[in-house]
């Protein structure tokens, strides 16, 4: 009887973790695709401005060209938020408890 309850609790926790992982991955992909499409359109605009004759004249006086590092900042925010979510759901503690019992 005791082993059945333990397995049920273990599988319930695993199901919750899998759902949480799928939600995190879905949010990651939505945000990543949004930022990547925004970056592509921004770079297209910058490149078209460089190719125009006005862009060439203005580029002489520009100090630098702005190329935002969107991916780096996105991954920093994503890792911080996913770590908060894992801590809030006690996923990390549950994994370490299981290791200690073995």
PDB file as gemmi writes it, atoms N, CA and C in Angstrom:
CRYST1    1.000    1.000    1.000  90.00  90.00  90.00 P 1                      
ATOM      1  N   UNK A   1       0.816  -1.206   0.000  1.00  0.00           N  
ATOM      2  CA  UNK A   1       0.000   0.000   0.000  1.00  0.00           C  
ATOM      3  C   UNK A   1       0.858   1.269   0.000  1.00  0.00           C  
ATOM      4  N   UNK A   2       1.921   1.236   0.797  1.00  0.00           N  
ATOM      5  CA  UNK A   2       2.743   2.438   0.891  1.00  0.00           C  
ATOM      6  C   UNK A   2       3.451   2.736  -0.429  1.00  0.00           C  
ATOM      7  N   UNK A   3       3.921   1.694  -1.121  1.00  0.00           N  
ATOM      8  CA  UNK A   3       4.624   1.912  -2.381  1.00  0.00           C  
ATOM      9  C   UNK A   3       3.701   2.476  -3.452  1.00  0.00           C  
ATOM     10  N   UNK A   4       2.461   2.051  -3.471  1.00  0.00           N  
ATOM     11  CA  UNK A   4       1.520   2.589  -4.464  1.00  0.00           C  
ATOM     12  C   UNK A   4       1.286   4.075  -4.250  1.00  0.00           C  
ATOM     13  N   UNK A   5       1.156   4.495  -3.003  1.00  0.00           N  
ATOM     14  CA  UNK A   5       0.964   5.919  -2.728  1.00  0.00           C  
ATOM     15  C   UNK A   5       2.205   6.710  -3.141  1.00  0.00           C  
ATOM     16  N   UNK A   6       3.351   6.181  -2.880  1.00  0.00           N  
ATOM     17  CA  UNK A   6       4.587   6.875  -3.239  1.00  0.00           C  
ATOM     18  C   UNK A   6       4.705   7.010  -4.751  1.00  0.00           C  
ATOM     19  N   UNK A   7       4.373   5.940  -5.496  1.00  0.00           N  
ATOM     20  CA  UNK A   7       4.431   6.022  -6.954  1.00  0.00           C  
ATOM     21  C   UNK A   7       3.424   7.022  -7.491  1.00  0.00           C  
ATOM     22  N   UNK A   8       2.228   7.037  -6.886  1.00  0.00           N  
ATOM     23  CA  UNK A   8       1.214   7.983  -7.352  1.00  0.00           C  
ATOM     24  C   UNK A   8       1.673   9.417  -7.130  1.00  0.00           C  
ATOM     25  N   UNK A   9       2.250   9.681  -5.969  1.00  0.00           N  
ATOM     26  CA  UNK A   9       2.749  11.028  -5.688  1.00  0.00           C  
ATOM     27  C   UNK A   9       3.892  11.366  -6.628  1.00  0.00           C  
ATOM     28  N   UNK A  10       4.781  10.402  -6.864  1.00  0.00           N  
ATOM     29  CA  UNK A  10       5.918  10.635  -7.765  1.00  0.00           C  
ATOM     30  C   UNK A  10       5.436  10.956  -9.170  1.00  0.00           C  
ATOM     31  N   UNK A  11       4.472  10.185  -9.682  1.00  0.00           N  
ATOM     32  CA  UNK A  11       3.978  10.438 -11.037  1.00  0.00           C  
ATOM     33  C   UNK A  11       3.190  11.738 -11.106  1.00  0.00           C  
ATOM     34  N   UNK A  12       2.496  12.102 -10.038  1.00  0.00           N  
ATOM     35  CA  UNK A  12       1.777  13.384 -10.022  1.00  0.00           C  
ATOM     36  C   UNK A  12       2.773  14.533 -10.082  1.00  0.00           C  
ATOM     37  N   UNK A  13       3.853  14.419  -9.321  1.00  0.00           N  
ATOM     38  CA  UNK A  13       4.876  15.467  -9.356  1.00  0.00           C  
ATOM     39  C   UNK A  13       5.549  15.524 -10.726  1.00  0.00           C  
ATOM     40  N   UNK A  14       5.793  14.372 -11.324  1.00  0.00           N  
ATOM     41  CA  UNK A  14       6.431  14.342 -12.644  1.00  0.00           C  
ATOM     42  C   UNK A  14       5.518  14.985 -13.685  1.00  0.00           C  
ATOM     43  N   UNK A  15       4.215  14.696 -13.604  1.00  0.00           N  
ATOM     44  CA  UNK A  15       3.270  15.286 -14.562  1.00  0.00           C  
ATOM     45  C   UNK A  15       3.247  16.800 -14.421  1.00  0.00           C  
ATOM     46  N   UNK A  16       3.247  17.294 -13.188  1.00  0.00           N  
ATOM     47  CA  UNK A  16       3.253  18.746 -12.973  1.00  0.00           C  
ATOM     48  C   UNK A  16       4.532  19.365 -13.520  1.00  0.00           C  
ATOM     49  N   UNK A  17       5.657  18.681 -13.347  1.00  0.00           N  
ATOM     50  CA  UNK A  17       6.933  19.205 -13.849  1.00  0.00           C  
ATOM     51  C   UNK A  17       6.952  19.229 -15.368  1.00  0.00           C  
ATOM     52  N   UNK A  18       6.399  18.192 -15.982  1.00  0.00           N  
ATOM     53  CA  UNK A  18       6.366  18.148 -17.447  1.00  0.00           C  
ATOM     54  C   UNK A  18       5.478  19.263 -17.988  1.00  0.00           C  
ATOM     55  N   UNK A  19       4.327  19.484 -17.344  1.00  0.00           N  
ATOM     56  CA  UNK A  19       3.452  20.585 -17.767  1.00  0.00           C  
ATOM     57  C   UNK A  19       4.172  21.923 -17.630  1.00  0.00           C  
ATOM     58  N   UNK A  20       4.859  22.109 -16.506  1.00  0.00           N  
ATOM     59  CA  UNK A  20       5.598  23.352 -16.294  1.00  0.00           C  
ATOM     60  C   UNK A  20       6.675  23.525 -17.364  1.00  0.00           C  
ATOM     61  N   UNK A  21       7.378  22.447 -17.679  1.00  0.00           N  
ATOM     62  CA  UNK A  21       8.413  22.513 -18.710  1.00  0.00           C  
ATOM     63  C   UNK A  21       7.816  22.881 -20.066  1.00  0.00           C  
ATOM     64  N   UNK A  22       6.674  22.279 -20.420  1.00  0.00           N  
ATOM     65  CA  UNK A  22       6.037  22.607 -21.692  1.00  0.00           C  
ATOM     66  C   UNK A  22       5.592  24.066 -21.733  1.00  0.00           C  
ATOM     67  N   UNK A  23       5.084  24.576 -20.617  1.00  0.00           N  
ATOM     68  CA  UNK A  23       4.662  25.979 -20.576  1.00  0.00           C  
ATOM     69  C   UNK A  23       5.874  26.891 -20.745  1.00  0.00           C  
ATOM     70  N   UNK A  24       6.969  26.557 -20.069  1.00  0.00           N  
ATOM     71  CA  UNK A  24       8.180  27.374 -20.191  1.00  0.00           C  
ATOM     72  C   UNK A  24       8.710  27.343 -21.619  1.00  0.00           C  
ATOM     73  N   UNK A  25       8.737  26.162 -22.232  1.00  0.00           N  
ATOM     74  CA  UNK A  25       9.226  26.065 -23.611  1.00  0.00           C  
ATOM     75  C   UNK A  25       8.327  26.812 -24.589  1.00  0.00           C  
ATOM     76  N   UNK A  26       7.005  26.732 -24.357  1.00  0.00           N  
ATOM     77  CA  UNK A  26       6.087  27.445 -25.239  1.00  0.00           C  
ATOM     78  C   UNK A  26       6.314  28.944 -25.133  1.00  0.00           C  
ATOM     79  N   UNK A  27       6.442  29.460 -23.922  1.00  0.00           N  
ATOM     80  CA  UNK A  27       6.707  30.894 -23.749  1.00  0.00           C  
ATOM     81  C   UNK A  27       8.048  31.288 -24.361  1.00  0.00           C  
ATOM     82  N   UNK A  28       9.037  30.431 -24.181  1.00  0.00           N  
ATOM     83  CA  UNK A  28      10.363  30.701 -24.756  1.00  0.00           C  
ATOM     84  C   UNK A  28      10.274  30.827 -26.272  1.00  0.00           C  
ATOM     85  N   UNK A  29       9.602  29.880 -26.916  1.00  0.00           N  
ATOM     86  CA  UNK A  29       9.525  29.905 -28.375  1.00  0.00           C  
ATOM     87  C   UNK A  29       8.731  31.103 -28.882  1.00  0.00           C  
ATOM     88  N   UNK A  30       7.638  31.449 -28.181  1.00  0.00           N  
ATOM     89  CA  UNK A  30       6.851  32.609 -28.612  1.00  0.00           C  
ATOM     90  C   UNK A  30       7.673  33.889 -28.539  1.00  0.00           C  
ATOM     91  N   UNK A  31       8.367  34.089 -27.429  1.00  0.00           N  
ATOM     92  CA  UNK A  31       9.150  35.307 -27.256  1.00  0.00           C  
ATOM     93  C   UNK A  31      10.356  35.307 -28.190  1.00  0.00           C  
ATOM     94  N   UNK A  32      11.015  34.153 -28.316  1.00  0.00           N  
ATOM     95  CA  UNK A  32      12.193  34.063 -29.175  1.00  0.00           C  
ATOM     96  C   UNK A  32      11.822  34.371 -30.623  1.00  0.00           C  
ATOM     97  N   UNK A  33      10.730  33.800 -31.109  1.00  0.00           N  
ATOM     98  CA  UNK A  33      10.319  34.064 -32.489  1.00  0.00           C  
ATOM     99  C   UNK A  33       9.917  35.523 -32.675  1.00  0.00           C  
ATOM    100  N   UNK A  34       9.260  36.101 -31.671  1.00  0.00           N  
ATOM    101  CA  UNK A  34       8.868  37.506 -31.764  1.00  0.00           C  
ATOM    102  C   UNK A  34      10.102  38.395 -31.871  1.00  0.00           C  
ATOM    103  N   UNK A  35      11.095  38.165 -30.991  1.00  0.00           N  
ATOM    104  CA  UNK A  35      12.301  38.990 -31.021  1.00  0.00           C  
ATOM    105  C   UNK A  35      13.120  38.753 -32.284  1.00  0.00           C  
ATOM    106  N   UNK A  36      13.168  37.511 -32.747  1.00  0.00           N  
ATOM    107  CA  UNK A  36      13.962  37.251 -33.945  1.00  0.00           C  
ATOM    108  C   UNK A  36      13.329  37.910 -35.167  1.00  0.00           C  
ATOM    109  N   UNK A  37      11.996  37.881 -35.266  1.00  0.00           N  
ATOM    110  CA  UNK A  37      11.345  38.552 -36.392  1.00  0.00           C  
ATOM    111  C   UNK A  37      11.506  40.063 -36.295  1.00  0.00           C  
ATOM    112  N   UNK A  38      11.457  40.606 -35.088  1.00  0.00           N  
ATOM    113  CA  UNK A  38      11.680  42.047 -34.915  1.00  0.00           C  
ATOM    114  C   UNK A  38      13.103  42.421 -35.307  1.00  0.00           C  
ATOM    115  N   UNK A  39      14.056  41.585 -34.932  1.00  0.00           N  
ATOM    116  CA  UNK A  39      15.454  41.870 -35.265  1.00  0.00           C  
ATOM    117  C   UNK A  39      15.678  41.813 -36.769  1.00  0.00           C  
ATOM    118  N   UNK A  40      15.056  40.850 -37.436  1.00  0.00           N  
ATOM    119  CA  UNK A  40      15.215  40.736 -38.885  1.00  0.00           C  
ATOM    120  C   UNK A  40      14.667  41.970 -39.579  1.00  0.00           C  
ATOM    121  N   UNK A  41      13.491  42.431 -39.142  1.00  0.00           N  
ATOM    122  CA  UNK A  41      12.924  43.619 -39.785  1.00  0.00           C  
ATOM    123  C   UNK A  41      13.777  44.855 -39.490  1.00  0.00           C  
ATOM    124  N   UNK A  42      14.348  44.940 -38.270  1.00  0.00           N  
ATOM    125  CA  UNK A  42      15.203  46.074 -37.925  1.00  0.00           C  
ATOM    126  C   UNK A  42      16.475  46.069 -38.769  1.00  0.00           C  
ATOM    127  N   UNK A  43      17.109  44.910 -38.909  1.00  0.00           N  
ATOM    128  CA  UNK A  43      18.333  44.826 -39.701  1.00  0.00           C  
ATOM    129  C   UNK A  43      18.053  45.098 -41.180  1.00  0.00           C  
ATOM    130  N   UNK A  44      16.894  44.691 -41.667  1.00  0.00           N  
ATOM    131  CA  UNK A  44      16.537  44.987 -43.045  1.00  0.00           C  
ATOM    132  C   UNK A  44      16.428  46.500 -43.236  1.00  0.00           C  
ATOM    133  N   UNK A  45      15.833  47.181 -42.260  1.00  0.00           N  
ATOM    134  CA  UNK A  45      15.696  48.627 -42.348  1.00  0.00           C  
ATOM    135  C   UNK A  45      17.070  49.298 -42.321  1.00  0.00           C  
ATOM    136  N   UNK A  46      17.957  48.831 -41.443  1.00  0.00           N  
ATOM    137  CA  UNK A  46      19.299  49.420 -41.356  1.00  0.00           C  
ATOM    138  C   UNK A  46      20.064  49.192 -42.648  1.00  0.00           C  
ATOM    139  N   UNK A  47      19.983  47.970 -43.194  1.00  0.00           N  
ATOM    140  CA  UNK A  47      20.708  47.680 -44.441  1.00  0.00           C  
ATOM    141  C   UNK A  47      20.154  48.480 -45.612  1.00  0.00           C  
ATOM    142  N   UNK A  48      18.835  48.647 -45.690  1.00  0.00           N  
ATOM    143  CA  UNK A  48      18.283  49.432 -46.794  1.00  0.00           C  
ATOM    144  C   UNK A  48      18.668  50.895 -46.658  1.00  0.00           C  
ATOM    145  N   UNK A  49      18.802  51.392 -45.421  1.00  0.00           N  
ATOM    146  CA  UNK A  49      19.225  52.778 -45.224  1.00  0.00           C  
ATOM    147  C   UNK A  49      20.685  52.954 -45.645  1.00  0.00           C  
ATOM    148  N   UNK A  50      21.507  51.921 -45.438  1.00  0.00           N  
ATOM    149  CA  UNK A  50      22.907  52.010 -45.845  1.00  0.00           C  
ATOM    150  C   UNK A  50      23.057  52.032 -47.361  1.00  0.00           C  
ATOM    151  N   UNK A  51      22.176  51.326 -48.062  1.00  0.00           N  
ATOM    152  CA  UNK A  51      22.302  51.221 -49.511  1.00  0.00           C  
ATOM    153  C   UNK A  51      21.765  52.444 -50.247  1.00  0.00           C  
ATOM    154  N   UNK A  52      20.916  53.214 -49.610  1.00  0.00           N  
ATOM    155  CA  UNK A  52      20.378  54.381 -50.307  1.00  0.00           C  
ATOM    156  C   UNK A  52      21.435  55.483 -50.382  1.00  0.00           C  
ATOM    157  N   UNK A  53      21.237  56.396 -51.302  1.00  0.00           N  
ATOM    158  CA  UNK A  53      22.226  57.462 -51.458  1.00  0.00           C  
ATOM    159  C   UNK A  53      22.214  58.393 -50.240  1.00  0.00           C  
ATOM    160  N   UNK A  54      21.051  58.636 -49.676  1.00  0.00           N  
ATOM    161  CA  UNK A  54      20.983  59.468 -48.476  1.00  0.00           C  
ATOM    162  C   UNK A  54      21.681  58.761 -47.314  1.00  0.00           C  
ATOM    163  N   UNK A  55      21.475  57.447 -47.225  1.00  0.00           N  
ATOM    164  CA  UNK A  55      22.127  56.681 -46.164  1.00  0.00           C  
ATOM    165  C   UNK A  55      23.636  56.739 -46.276  1.00  0.00           C  
ATOM    166  N   UNK A  56      24.146  56.722 -47.503  1.00  0.00           N  
ATOM    167  CA  UNK A  56      25.600  56.798 -47.692  1.00  0.00           C  
ATOM    168  C   UNK A  56      26.137  58.156 -47.249  1.00  0.00           C  
ATOM    169  N   UNK A  57      25.366  59.214 -47.539  1.00  0.00           N  
ATOM    170  CA  UNK A  57      25.820  60.546 -47.138  1.00  0.00           C  
ATOM    171  C   UNK A  57      25.775  60.703 -45.617  1.00  0.00           C  
ATOM    172  N   UNK A  58      24.741  60.167 -44.999  1.00  0.00           N  
ATOM    173  CA  UNK A  58      24.601  60.304 -43.548  1.00  0.00           C  
ATOM    174  C   UNK A  58      25.610  59.409 -42.830  1.00  0.00           C  
ATOM    175  N   UNK A  59      25.943  58.267 -43.422  1.00  0.00           N  
ATOM    176  CA  UNK A  59      26.839  57.316 -42.783  1.00  0.00           C  
ATOM    177  C   UNK A  59      28.243  57.899 -42.562  1.00  0.00           C  
ATOM    178  N   UNK A  60      28.640  58.860 -43.361  1.00  0.00           N  
ATOM    179  CA  UNK A  60      29.944  59.492 -43.173  1.00  0.00           C  
ATOM    180  C   UNK A  60      30.038  60.147 -41.795  1.00  0.00           C  
ATOM    181  N   UNK A  61      28.924  60.697 -41.342  1.00  0.00           N  
ATOM    182  CA  UNK A  61      28.928  61.463 -40.101  1.00  0.00           C  
ATOM    183  C   UNK A  61      28.455  60.637 -38.905  1.00  0.00           C  
ATOM    184  N   UNK A  62      28.075  59.400 -39.132  1.00  0.00           N  
ATOM    185  CA  UNK A  62      27.600  58.563 -38.023  1.00  0.00           C  
ATOM    186  C   UNK A  62      28.797  58.063 -37.216  1.00  0.00           C  
ATOM    187  N   UNK A  63      28.653  58.064 -35.893  1.00  0.00           N  
ATOM    188  CA  UNK A  63      29.731  57.584 -35.035  1.00  0.00           C  
ATOM    189  C   UNK A  63      29.809  56.066 -35.042  1.00  0.00           C  
ATOM    190  N   UNK A  64      28.666  55.419 -35.025  1.00  0.00           N  
ATOM    191  CA  UNK A  64      28.621  53.959 -35.054  1.00  0.00           C  
ATOM    192  C   UNK A  64      27.257  53.527 -35.575  1.00  0.00           C  
ATOM    193  N   UNK A  65      27.183  52.285 -35.951  1.00  0.00           N  
ATOM    194  CA  UNK A  65      25.907  51.718 -36.408  1.00  0.00           C  
ATOM    195  C   UNK A  65      25.343  50.891 -35.264  1.00  0.00           C  
ATOM    196  N   UNK A  66      24.084  51.093 -34.964  1.00  0.00           N  
ATOM    197  CA  UNK A  66      23.442  50.412 -33.830  1.00  0.00           C  
ATOM    198  C   UNK A  66      22.991  49.015 -34.256  1.00  0.00           C  
ATOM    199  N   UNK A  67      23.639  48.008 -33.712  1.00  0.00           N  
ATOM    200  CA  UNK A  67      23.218  46.615 -33.907  1.00  0.00           C  
ATOM    201  C   UNK A  67      22.871  46.042 -32.538  1.00  0.00           C  
ATOM    202  N   UNK A  68      21.592  45.994 -32.188  1.00  0.00           N  
ATOM    203  CA  UNK A  68      21.228  45.551 -30.839  1.00  0.00           C  
ATOM    204  C   UNK A  68      21.515  44.071 -30.632  1.00  0.00           C  
ATOM    205  N   UNK A  69      21.963  43.735 -29.461  1.00  0.00           N  
ATOM    206  CA  UNK A  69      22.214  42.346 -29.108  1.00  0.00           C  
ATOM    207  C   UNK A  69      20.970  41.810 -28.405  1.00  0.00           C  
ATOM    208  N   UNK A  70      19.963  41.495 -29.187  1.00  0.00           N  
ATOM    209  CA  UNK A  70      18.675  41.076 -28.643  1.00  0.00           C  
ATOM    210  C   UNK A  70      18.766  39.688 -28.038  1.00  0.00           C  
ATOM    211  N   UNK A  71      19.488  38.794 -28.689  1.00  0.00           N  
ATOM    212  CA  UNK A  71      19.529  37.413 -28.209  1.00  0.00           C  
ATOM    213  C   UNK A  71      20.166  37.309 -26.830  1.00  0.00           C  
ATOM    214  N   UNK A  72      21.241  38.038 -26.594  1.00  0.00           N  
ATOM    215  CA  UNK A  72      21.914  37.969 -25.302  1.00  0.00           C  
ATOM    216  C   UNK A  72      20.990  38.428 -24.186  1.00  0.00           C  
ATOM    217  N   UNK A  73      20.355  39.579 -24.359  1.00  0.00           N  
ATOM    218  CA  UNK A  73      19.459  40.085 -23.320  1.00  0.00           C  
ATOM    219  C   UNK A  73      18.243  39.186 -23.153  1.00  0.00           C  
ATOM    220  N   UNK A  74      17.744  38.611 -24.256  1.00  0.00           N  
ATOM    221  CA  UNK A  74      16.601  37.712 -24.156  1.00  0.00           C  
ATOM    222  C   UNK A  74      16.940  36.482 -23.329  1.00  0.00           C  
ATOM    223  N   UNK A  75      18.102  35.866 -23.592  1.00  0.00           N  
ATOM    224  CA  UNK A  75      18.466  34.670 -22.845  1.00  0.00           C  
ATOM    225  C   UNK A  75      18.711  34.972 -21.371  1.00  0.00           C  
ATOM    226  N   UNK A  76      19.248  36.148 -21.059  1.00  0.00           N  
ATOM    227  CA  UNK A  76      19.433  36.516 -19.660  1.00  0.00           C  
ATOM    228  C   UNK A  76      18.096  36.594 -18.937  1.00  0.00           C  
ATOM    229  N   UNK A  77      17.127  37.261 -19.548  1.00  0.00           N  
ATOM    230  CA  UNK A  77      15.803  37.388 -18.933  1.00  0.00           C  
ATOM    231  C   UNK A  77      15.124  36.025 -18.851  1.00  0.00           C  
ATOM    232  N   UNK A  78      15.230  35.223 -19.903  1.00  0.00           N  
ATOM    233  CA  UNK A  78      14.582  33.916 -19.904  1.00  0.00           C  
ATOM    234  C   UNK A  78      15.147  33.008 -18.815  1.00  0.00           C  
ATOM    235  N   UNK A  79      16.463  32.988 -18.651  1.00  0.00           N  
ATOM    236  CA  UNK A  79      17.063  32.134 -17.630  1.00  0.00           C  
ATOM    237  C   UNK A  79      16.687  32.588 -16.226  1.00  0.00           C  
ATOM    238  N   UNK A  80      16.626  33.899 -16.000  1.00  0.00           N  
ATOM    239  CA  UNK A  80      16.225  34.390 -14.683  1.00  0.00           C  
ATOM    240  C   UNK A  80      14.780  34.005 -14.376  1.00  0.00           C  
ATOM    241  N   UNK A  81      13.894  34.189 -15.346  1.00  0.00           N  
ATOM    242  CA  UNK A  81      12.479  33.878 -15.120  1.00  0.00           C  
ATOM    243  C   UNK A  81      12.243  32.380 -14.967  1.00  0.00           C  
ATOM    244  N   UNK A  82      12.936  31.567 -15.757  1.00  0.00           N  
ATOM    245  CA  UNK A  82      12.755  30.120 -15.635  1.00  0.00           C  
ATOM    246  C   UNK A  82      13.306  29.627 -14.295  1.00  0.00           C  
ATOM    247  N   UNK A  83      14.392  30.225 -13.801  1.00  0.00           N  
ATOM    248  CA  UNK A  83      14.918  29.844 -12.487  1.00  0.00           C  
ATOM    249  C   UNK A  83      13.932  30.205 -11.390  1.00  0.00           C  
ATOM    250  N   UNK A  84      13.280  31.375 -11.501  1.00  0.00           N  
ATOM    251  CA  UNK A  84      12.267  31.759 -10.517  1.00  0.00           C  
ATOM    252  C   UNK A  84      11.109  30.776 -10.531  1.00  0.00           C  
ATOM    253  N   UNK A  85      10.676  30.383 -11.732  1.00  0.00           N  
ATOM    254  CA  UNK A  85       9.562  29.449 -11.846  1.00  0.00           C  
ATOM    255  C   UNK A  85       9.911  28.100 -11.238  1.00  0.00           C  
ATOM    256  N   UNK A  86      11.113  27.611 -11.501  1.00  0.00           N  
ATOM    257  CA  UNK A  86      11.527  26.330 -10.936  1.00  0.00           C  
ATOM    258  C   UNK A  86      11.615  26.399  -9.418  1.00  0.00           C  
ATOM    259  N   UNK A  87      12.100  27.510  -8.883  1.00  0.00           N  
ATOM    260  CA  UNK A  87      12.167  27.649  -7.428  1.00  0.00           C  
ATOM    261  C   UNK A  87      10.774  27.749  -6.820  1.00  0.00           C  
ATOM    262  N   UNK A  88       9.868  28.486  -7.484  1.00  0.00           N  
ATOM    263  CA  UNK A  88       8.502  28.626  -6.965  1.00  0.00           C  
ATOM    264  C   UNK A  88       7.761  27.295  -6.951  1.00  0.00           C  
ATOM    265  N   UNK A  89       8.012  26.450  -7.925  1.00  0.00           N  
ATOM    266  CA  UNK A  89       7.335  25.155  -8.008  1.00  0.00           C  
ATOM    267  C   UNK A  89       8.070  24.048  -7.266  1.00  0.00           C  
ATOM    268  N   UNK A  90       9.122  24.375  -6.551  1.00  0.00           N  
ATOM    269  CA  UNK A  90       9.913  23.415  -5.771  1.00  0.00           C  
ATOM    270  C   UNK A  90      10.459  22.279  -6.622  1.00  0.00           C  
ATOM    271  N   UNK A  91      10.730  22.528  -7.871  1.00  0.00           N  
ATOM    272  CA  UNK A  91      11.261  21.487  -8.748  1.00  0.00           C  
ATOM    273  C   UNK A  91      12.685  21.154  -8.347  1.00  0.00           C  
ATOM    274  N   UNK A  92      13.467  22.159  -8.055  1.00  0.00           N  
ATOM    275  CA  UNK A  92      14.867  21.944  -7.709  1.00  0.00           C  
ATOM    276  C   UNK A  92      14.970  21.195  -6.385  1.00  0.00           C  
ATOM    277  N   UNK A  93      14.166  21.588  -5.407  1.00  0.00           N  
ATOM    278  CA  UNK A  93      14.210  20.925  -4.103  1.00  0.00           C  
ATOM    279  C   UNK A  93      13.756  19.481  -4.217  1.00  0.00           C  
ATOM    280  N   UNK A  94      12.748  19.235  -5.024  1.00  0.00           N  
ATOM    281  CA  UNK A  94      12.246  17.864  -5.175  1.00  0.00           C  
ATOM    282  C   UNK A  94      13.313  16.961  -5.793  1.00  0.00           C  
ATOM    283  N   UNK A  95      14.040  17.450  -6.753  1.00  0.00           N  
ATOM    284  CA  UNK A  95      15.091  16.647  -7.395  1.00  0.00           C  
ATOM    285  C   UNK A  95      16.182  16.323  -6.382  1.00  0.00           C  
ATOM    286  N   UNK A  96      16.588  17.310  -5.561  1.00  0.00           N  
ATOM    287  CA  UNK A  96      17.633  17.055  -4.586  1.00  0.00           C  
ATOM    288  C   UNK A  96      17.146  16.126  -3.479  1.00  0.00           C  
ATOM    289  N   UNK A  97      15.875  16.212  -3.084  1.00  0.00           N  
ATOM    290  CA  UNK A  97      15.341  15.292  -2.083  1.00  0.00           C  
ATOM    291  C   UNK A  97      15.388  13.861  -2.594  1.00  0.00           C  
ATOM    292  N   UNK A  98      15.060  13.670  -3.856  1.00  0.00           N  
ATOM    293  CA  UNK A  98      15.071  12.331  -4.440  1.00  0.00           C  
ATOM    294  C   UNK A  98      16.490  11.767  -4.485  1.00  0.00           C  
ATOM    295  N   UNK A  99      17.467  12.600  -4.760  1.00  0.00           N  
ATOM    296  CA  UNK A  99      18.856  12.148  -4.820  1.00  0.00           C  
ATOM    297  C   UNK A  99      19.346  11.752  -3.425  1.00  0.00           C  
ATOM    298  N   UNK A 100      18.963  12.516  -2.418  1.00  0.00           N  
ATOM    299  CA  UNK A 100      19.399  12.211  -1.050  1.00  0.00           C  
ATOM    300  C   UNK A 100      18.822  10.885  -0.562  1.00  0.00           C  
ATOM    301  N   UNK A 101      17.580  10.565  -0.943  1.00  0.00           N  
ATOM    302  CA  UNK A 101      16.935   9.340  -0.491  1.00  0.00           C  
ATOM    303  C   UNK A 101      17.570   8.104  -1.105  1.00  0.00           C  
ATOM    304  N   UNK A 102      18.105   8.254  -2.298  1.00  0.00           N  
ATOM    305  CA  UNK A 102      18.730   7.100  -2.973  1.00  0.00           C  
ATOM    306  C   UNK A 102      20.068   6.860  -2.366  1.00  0.00           C  
TER     307      UNK A 102                                                      
END                                                                             
